[in-house]
Every structure is written in structure tokens, then in C-alpha cells.
Amino acid sequence: MEQKMFTKKDLVALLVPLMIEQILNALMGTLDTVMVSNVSDVALSAVSLVNSINNLVIQVFSALAAGGTVVCAQYIGRKEMKRANESAGQLQMTLTAISVVLTGFCLLCYRPLLSLIFGRVDASVMEAAIRYFLITACSFPFVAVYNGSAALFRAQGNSRFPMTVSMISNVINVAGNAILIFGLHMGVTGAALSTLFARVFCAVVVTWALRDKKLAVSVKHYLHIRPDRHLIWMILLVAVPTGIENGMFQFGKLAIQSTVSLMGTTAIAAQALVAMLEEFSSMASIGICLGLVTIVGQCVGAGRVEEAKSYCMQLMKYAEIGLIISGGIIMLITFPLTSLSAMNAEGRSLCIRLMLLITVVKPFIWKWSFVPPYAMRAAGDARYCLIVSSLTMWLCRVSLCMLLVRGFGFGPLAVWIGMFSDWGLRGLIFRYRFNSGKWVHLNMVH
């Protein structure tokens, strides 16, 4: 019997660091929000609103990194290491160019951009949001380069090193928050600066480490990289649909955020904390999904499609277990967390009720909605994922939320009714696509 491409030991070595890394990455934004929440509701609202934009940008970079991961992983599966190294260089060059242009745009057009997205928020919230946005926008090139470098490490099965860097980075972020927010009383400016320092550290360390000649896939001579249209095109075949899909999700969140902003500062602050906690409860399972990209990519590249399906089903079970455990832990810390924050009694009560609902419902509908798409993208089926996810998101999550809020006077509960509807419908469609087996025969590299 032919030996499997990934043993149980290989899976543990790949997945556990990824799960830890995703949790740590979520902590960077989470700790900003939690520590700023002790300043005022205005500071909390400003940070949460700007992070909705920053998350959109980060998702674009993550999509580009995912395209590079898929191409590299499939070349590794085919044992074509020269092409894997060439695709790594193209990924880093593309990420750097796009991130620099995007940062320049954000710094030049920050006020009309924030006004367009957030509408008529309180003047104090807008001014705090501007300060936080201008500083964090300077971190975009570092976020992009780190995402690309970390993805290339994962593509060759090394997820421990990016995890270690994330761990150190979070220590830097927490220490910076403590000094700048509480020691020097810099508020949102201090939170933004500590995030910037932490992201610069991540990018420099991981990118430098990627130059190591001992690695199977490395990028040694950044200044000698020249565009290769064929490799860039293959990366973009996954990156563009994935980026549009991720962007659609973030735009959907912004549309929902605009609707929530009509409910007042208490509702904005409560929804911001609930959204942060819900996202945090998914991080371990998202780490499993990221590992699935490497696993399926290498399996498909090697022509072992049945193994790709088997690993997907196996990791789906792991993701479900991760959701149940994470949800329970988050629910337990919700009570003390809301008590420690500067939120008023109405906001605390609303947070607890919403988190209880999410903890109960989420494990039943999340896994089929999220896990199979990662496997499909790794096989080259990114366009199908884009179409399905975008349609269900706009039809269910956004439209239903707006209808319930604007038409029937619902509060933040409407956000989660729309979210659950989106996850449920999307999960049914992806389950059908996965069982059909069409997605696994789309090997994209040649």
C-alpha cells in the first residue's frame, strides 16, 4: 500500500502551529480593542470601525498569499522545486508593489474614504478613527510581505517558524499597548503605534529568514526578481477570485457596520466586542483550514486526488472540535471581559446574550461553509467559491440584516440572523460541490 503524503505526525506539526499562530494574530487586533475599551466608548468605536477597513486590506494580502501558497504547494507536489522557488519570488514582488500603492492611496485620501464608509458618526469618533487609520495604514506593506513570507513557509510544511514570530510579535504589541496607552496615555494613537511596531518586526524577521539557502523554497535575491507573466497569472488565478471574495465579505461587514452605526454608540461598542469575540472563536479552525491549503495543494500536484478528499473530511472534524472548544472558552471569558470594560450595563447585557446565541448555533453550520472552500481553492476552484460566497453573503447576511434593522427595527441581533442564514445556505451549496468531486480535478500548474 502506498504511503500517505502526510502522516499523523506531519499533520500535527503543520496544524498545531497554524492554529496557535491564527489565535495570536487575532490577539493583535483583539488586544488593541480590549485595552482601548478601558479608555472610552469613543476610542473603542474608533478602533473597531477602522479595523473593519484594515481587515479588508489584510484579506486582500491574504488572498494574494494564498495564490502563492497554492502554486508553490502544487509545484512541490510535482517535485518541480525550481518553479516553486520562482513562484515564491513573483509572489513577494507582487505583494510589495500592490501594498505600497495601496498605502499611498490611503494616506492621501483618508478623510473622504473614512467619511464615505462610516457616514455621520460622532465628530469625536471620526477624529480618533483618523489618527488610528493613518498610523496603521503605514503597516500595510509590512503586513503584505509578512503574509507572503509566512505563506511560503507553510507551503513547504513549516508552520512553526511563523508561529514563533507571531508569538514574539504579540508580546511586543501588548507591551507597547501597556506603555503607550496606560503609561503615556496616548489612547488610540498608542494602540496604533504598538500595532505598527509589531507588524514591522514580523515582516523583517520572516522575510530575512526566507533567504536561507537550506530551505526547499526560498527568496534570496529580492533586487534581482523580474516579472514572470506566466507565474504571476497562475498566482492571480487563485488570488483574484479569493481576494474579491474576501473583499466582498469585508465590504459586507462595512455595509452592516454602517447599519449598526445608526443604533448609537452603545450598540456600536457592543457589536464591535461581539464581532471580535466571534472572530476569535474561529481562529483555531481557520488555522486548520490554512493547513488544508498546503495539504490539498501538494496532493493535487502529485495527482493523489482521493487523498485530498480524505484529508479534507478529516480536517473538517478537527475544525468542528476546535469550534466547540473555542466557543466554550470565549463564552466563559465574556462575563469578566464585559465587566472589566468601560461599557455601560445595557451594552454588557447585549454582549452576553449575543455571545450565548453564537456559541450555541455556530458549531452546527460553520464547518461546511468554511472548510471545503479552502480545499477547493487549493485545487484551483477559486472562481466557484467566489460566486457562491458572494451571492449568499449579499442575499442573506447583508440584505437580511438591513431589512430587519431598517424595516422592522431590530438591533444588533439582526447582524447574526443574517450571518447564520449566510453560513447555512453556503454550507449546503459547498457540501454538494464537494461531494460531486468536480473541484479536485482542476490541477492548475503546468
QUIFENNOR-V246787 format. One line per field, one symbol per residue. phi: phi as a letter, one per 30 degrees, with the letter a starting at -180 (. if undefined). burial: b if it has 9 or more other C-alpha atoms within 8 Angstrom, else e. A space follows every 10 residues. Layout:
phi->???
burial->???
This chain:
phi->.ddddbdddd dddddddddd dddddddddd deddddddda dddddddddd dddedddddd dddddddddd ddddddddic dddddddddd dddddddddd dddeddddcd dddddddcic deeddddddd ddddddddde ddddddeddd ddddeciccd dedddddddd dddddddddd dcdchchddd dddddddddd eedddddddd ddddddbbbc bddcdbecdd ddddddecdd dddddddedd dddddddddd dddjdddddd dddddddddd dcddddeddd ddddddeddd edicdddedd dddddddddd dedddddddd dddddddddd dddddddddd eddddddddd deddbddddc deedddddcj cddddedddd dddddcdddd ddddddcbid ceededdddd ddeddddddd ddddddiddd ccecda
burial->eeeeeeeeee bebbbebbbb bbbbbbbbbb bbbbbbbbbb bbbbbbbbbb bbbbbbbbbb bbbbbbbbbb bbbbbbbbeb bebbbbbbbb bbbbbbeebb ebbeebbeeb eebbbeebee eeeebbebbb bbbbbbbbbb bbbbbbbbbb bbbbbbebbb ebbbbbbebb ebbbbbbbbb bbeeebbbbb bbbbbbbbbb bbbbbbbeeb bbeeeebbbe eeeebeeeee bbebbbbbbb bbbbbbbbbb bbbbbbbbbb bebebbbbbb bbbbebbbbb bbbbbbbbbb bbbbbbbbbb bbebbebbbe bbeebbebbb ebbbebbbeb beebbeebbe bbbeeebbeb bbebbbebbe bbbebbbbbb bbbbbbbbbb bbbebbebbb ebbbbbbbbb bbbbbeeeeb bbebbbbbbb bbbbbbbbbb bebbeeeebb bbbeee
